Amino acid sequence: MPNPALIPTFIRELVVERTLPREPEPDLVMADPEQVAAYVEAGRIDGVMAAAYLFHSAQASQVIQRCKSVLDLGCGPATQLAQIAELNPDVHFTGVDLSSTMLADANKHILKLGLTNVQFRQGDITTLEVVDDQSVDAVISTVALHHLPTLQHLENTFKAVRRVLKPGGALYLTDFGRLKSLKSVIFFAYMNARFQPHLFSLDYERSLRAAFLKEEFADLTRRLLPGDASLVATFKVPFLVIIKTADKPLPASLRERLKTMRQALKPRYRRDLDDLRRFFRLGGLRHDPFA
Ligand SMILES: C[S@@+](CC[C@H](N)C(=O)[O-])C[C@H]1O[C@@H](n2cnc3c(N)ncnc32)[C@H](O)[C@@H]1O
């Protein structure tokens, strides 16, 4: 290794790994109707998020088997929550969100699907005041934590999770991980730009810029969450991280259903799903429910 001081500056610029500074989301709670509509549309109509939804539904289902009550932090329009709830009809789900715009949409969605195992509470996930101590069997959360303004808020959220979770409870928390270079942020944010509303691409870019580092998630997991919770990330670029407790075997009927749902995806989204499976497997995730 040559003495770094002897390397010309422009070469050092290229080789030294720098980390983009975090840029918190301008709208911490998603309340702007236009922004909410773009998010909902991308999730429900043209299906840009179909692969990610199915991936997380399958993974979360493995974690929450045998649980009776599950709390979803930052449930938003409940597209993800509804899919998990449909797959696990014997489990009761509570979605928590601060945005009344999101919750109105979530309620409509659940009613339309005729789901009776989901309810919503308006509340702040950093305190979870609306939830009693040791009252839930599992806590899940999908792509919501990057909305928190600071690392201290993430720490408070993890403390609140620990408080409301029953001893031995299950966890499935997933969010973006902050990327090291702007080039990677732009690549991931705009790779599907042709197929999604522009506001959604902008929202995605902001989300990636607001993400916490994998190392920050790892540190808080070690310090604040139950000992059996561990972190995995996509290899080699940690653009998604998952903090989870152990998987339990899925009933054969649910496995079959997930495989059928994978087959029913448009080919492009099926490829996206298989990429997610591959990048997480390389990152150390075990028990692929689609295998
Ligand atoms: C990107 S959406 C994710 C929605 C959903 N989990 C999904 O997978 O599609 C993030 C949600 O977190 C909510 N949120 C942000 N900060 C919050 C807080 N402190 N307490 C509760 N909800 C919050 C926002 O209102 C928004 O609905």
The ligand as an SDF file (V2000), in Angstrom:
LIG
                    3D

 27 29  0  0  0  0  0  0  0  0999 V2000
  -42.5500    5.2850    2.1970 C   0  0  0  0  0  0  0  0  0  0  0  0
  -43.9480    5.0720    3.2050 S   0  0  0  0  0  0  0  0  0  0  0  0
  -43.8980    3.3340    3.4550 C   0  0  0  0  0  0  0  0  0  0  0  0
  -45.2430    2.7320    3.4490 C   0  0  0  0  0  0  0  0  0  0  0  0
  -45.3480    1.2090    3.5480 C   0  0  0  0  0  0  0  0  0  0  0  0
  -44.7070    0.6800    4.7260 N   0  0  0  0  0  0  0  0  0  0  0  0
  -44.8680    0.5000    2.3200 C   0  0  0  0  0  0  0  0  0  0  0  0
  -44.0750   -0.4310    2.4230 O   0  0  0  0  0  0  0  0  0  0  0  0
  -45.3250    0.8330    1.2260 O   0  0  0  0  0  0  0  0  0  0  0  0
  -43.4030    5.6630    4.7780 C   0  0  0  0  0  0  0  0  0  0  0  0
  -44.5400    5.9900    5.7340 C   0  0  0  0  0  0  0  0  0  0  0  0
  -43.9880    6.2930    7.0320 O   0  0  0  0  0  0  0  0  0  0  0  0
  -44.8090    7.2960    7.6160 C   0  0  0  0  0  0  0  0  0  0  0  0
  -44.0600    7.9610    8.7220 N   0  0  0  0  0  0  0  0  0  0  0  0
  -42.9610    8.7350    8.6190 C   0  0  0  0  0  0  0  0  0  0  0  0
  -42.5560    9.1260    9.8460 N   0  0  0  0  0  0  0  0  0  0  0  0
  -43.4260    8.5790   10.7440 C   0  0  0  0  0  0  0  0  0  0  0  0
  -43.5090    8.6050   12.1600 C   0  0  0  0  0  0  0  0  0  0  0  0
  -42.6290    9.2540   12.9090 N   0  0  0  0  0  0  0  0  0  0  0  0
  -44.5200    7.9130   12.7320 N   0  0  0  0  0  0  0  0  0  0  0  0
  -45.4290    7.2460   11.9880 C   0  0  0  0  0  0  0  0  0  0  0  0
  -45.3770    7.1910   10.6430 N   0  0  0  0  0  0  0  0  0  0  0  0
  -44.3850    7.8360   10.0210 C   0  0  0  0  0  0  0  0  0  0  0  0
  -45.1600    8.2050    6.4520 C   0  0  0  0  0  0  0  0  0  0  0  0
  -46.3000    8.9810    6.7080 O   0  0  0  0  0  0  0  0  0  0  0  0
  -45.3790    7.1820    5.3230 C   0  0  0  0  0  0  0  0  0  0  0  0
  -46.7130    6.7910    5.2330 O   0  0  0  0  0  0  0  0  0  0  0  0
  1  2  1  0
  2  3  1  0
  2 10  1  0
  3  4  1  0
  4  5  1  0
  5  6  1  0
  5  7  1  0
  7  8  2  0
  7  9  1  0
 10 11  1  0
 11 12  1  0
 11 26  1  0
 12 13  1  0
 13 14  1  0
 13 24  1  0
 14 15  1  0
 14 23  1  0
 15 16  2  0
 16 17  1  0
 17 18  1  0
 17 23  2  0
 18 19  1  0
 18 20  2  0
 20 21  1  0
 21 22  2  0
 22 23  1  0
 24 25  1  0
 24 26  1  0
 26 27  1  0
M  CHG  2   2   1   9  -1
M  END
$$$$
